[in-house]
Amino acid sequence: MSEIVLMSDPKVAAIPVAECGERLVDVRAAGSLLVDARKQDPADAFAYLREGVLERLLKAQAALPQDVRLLFVEGYRPPSLQREYFEEYASQLRAIHPEWSARQVHSAASRYVSPPDIAPHSAGAAVDLTLADAGGRELDLGTRMNADPEESEGACYTHAANIGEEARANRRLLGSALAAAGLVNYPTEWCSQSSSCVQLLGA
């Protein structure tokens, strides 16, 4: 397996970020994606993505077998919520590893949640999603949606060895459809994709 560049890596932070000008659009208006409400927030921000990212998702959906659907879980994440997610996970890591330095905690936390200052979710350029059957039942992808590395013993990593063959096949199907549509997987989270046009890796 090739080396994983984490979102905390200085090489990622050094990539210039510029507003692309694409509108944020409600994925529910497209009508052809299954949308799960588990991450729904009072403002319905979770259902918004940049227009180009939604177009890529629709292209990926069209490439999947007829009985398989993308199940959209979360797109846009307000910066305050991104910071809350990051700090919550960093606190868990500090409790598990009190000997770790602040830098080690920050780096390890970025395996699961992007640092708030560079998070693609807060630009509407990243999406968390999974696969479902035609009736909306989630397919086996090896872990629960958004499992962290500790909980899953690393099985949340896209190319983890400790998952079954069915889950591995489903991850390959999801990854190939999304990559062909121009989305990039963050390799520490099988469920996280971002637009390749922002040149970021993920969550």
N, C-alpha and C positions, 0 to 999 in steps of 0.2 A: 504494500500500500504506500502511495506517495505521501510525503510530509504534508501535514495539515497546517495551513496558515490560519491562525486564530484571528478573530476580529480585533483583539487587543494588540496585535502585532503593529509596531510603528510603521511598517510598510503600508498597512491598510489606512491608518490615520493620515499618511502622507499623500494619499490620492486626493487631488483637488475635487471638491464638491461644488457643483453649480446647479442652479434651478433649471430644469429641463423645459418648463413651461407647459407640461401636460396637465390636464385637468384631473382632479380626483373625482372618480365616478363610483356610483353605488353598484356593486357587482350583482345585486339582486335584480336590477333593472334589465340585465342581459337576458334573464329568464331561462338560460340553458345550463346554469351551474347549480348543483346542490349546495345549499348554504346552511351550515350548522350554527346554532345560536349559542353554543357553550361559552364563547368569549364576547357575547353581546354586551355592550356598555350602554349607559343611559342615553348617550348622544348618537348611538349607532355608528360610531367611528369605525368599528371593527370591519364593517362591510365595504369600506372604501379602498380603492387602489388607484394608482395612476392609470390613465386610459390605455397606455401601451402595454402595461402589465396584464390588464384584463384581456386585451386582444390576444396576448400570448397564451393566457389560460384557455381561452376559447379555441385557439388553434390546437393546443394540447388535448383538449377534450375531444375534438373532432378526430384525433389520431388514435384514440383509445378504442378497444373493442366495444361493440355496441352494448354489451351488458355490463360495462364498467364505467363509472362516473367519477369525476373529480368531486371531492367533498371539501368545499372552502370552509376554513375555520376562522382565520383572522388575517386581516390586511393592515390597514393603517392603525397605528398605535400612537396616541398623543405622547409627546416627550415626557410629560409627568408620569404617565403609566409605564413607559419604557424604563424610566429611572427607578420607579417602584419595583418593577420586576427584577431589575439588575441588583438593586440593593438588598432585596429579599433573599435572592440566591447567594449573593456574596456573604450575607449574614449566616446563612446555613453553612457555607464552606468554612467560615471563621470558627464556628462552633465545632465542626468536625475536625478541623486542622488548626488548633490554636497556635501551633508552631510556625505557621506560614506567615511570610511577610505580606504587607499590603499589596506589593507587586504580584506575588504568587496568587493571592486571592483574586485580584483583578483579572489576571490572565486566565485562571481556571474558570472564573464566572463567565468569561466570554465564550467558553465552549457551548454554553446553553442560552445566554442572553447577550445580545450585542451591547457594548458600552453605549450609554445614552447619547454621547456626543457624535457618534457615527452610525447610529442604528438605521438601516434601510426601512424598517417598519415605520419609523417616524417621518419618512418621506413618502410613504405610500408605495414604496418600491419593493416590498417583500411580502410574502404570503406564506401562511402556514396552512397546509392542506393534506389530505389523505385520499385514499381510494374507497369507493363504496360500490355495492352492486346496484342494479337498476332500481331496487326498492329502497335504497338509502342505507342499507346495512354495511357498516365498515368492514373492509377486508382485513385480513391478517397481514400486518406489516412488522410484526415482531415485538413491538412494545405498544403501550398506550400512546395516544397522541401527546406530544410535548413531554415525554418522559425525560428526566435528566440523567446524566451519566452515572451518578451514584445509585439512584433508584433502579436503573436498568442494567447495572454492571457493565456499562459501555455498549449495550445493545442498541441504544439510540443512534450510535454512529452509523452512517449510511451503509458502510461496508463491513459492519460487525460480523464476526464469525459465529457468535453465539445466538443465532436465530435459525429457525427452521427453513426448509427449502421453499415452502409456500410463501413465507414472508419475504425471502430473498428474491423470489420471482416477481412478487408484487412490487418490491422496491425497484427492481430493474425496469419493470413496466412503467411505473410512475416516473422514474428518473429519465428514461429514454424519451418519453412523450414530452416532458417538460424541457429537456435539453434541446430537442429538435425544434421546439417553439421559441427558443432563445432565453430560457431561464437557467439559472445557475444554482445548484444545490450547495448548502453549507454542510460540509461533510460530517460535522458532529451532530447534526439533526436531520434525519431522513425526511422529516415533514416540512422543512424550511427551504424556500426558494426565493431568489430575488432576480430582478431584471439584470441581464448581462450588460445592458447599456449604462448602468451606474457603476460598473466595474467593481462591485463589492461582492463579497462571498456569501452573505446570508442573513442570519437572524437579526 
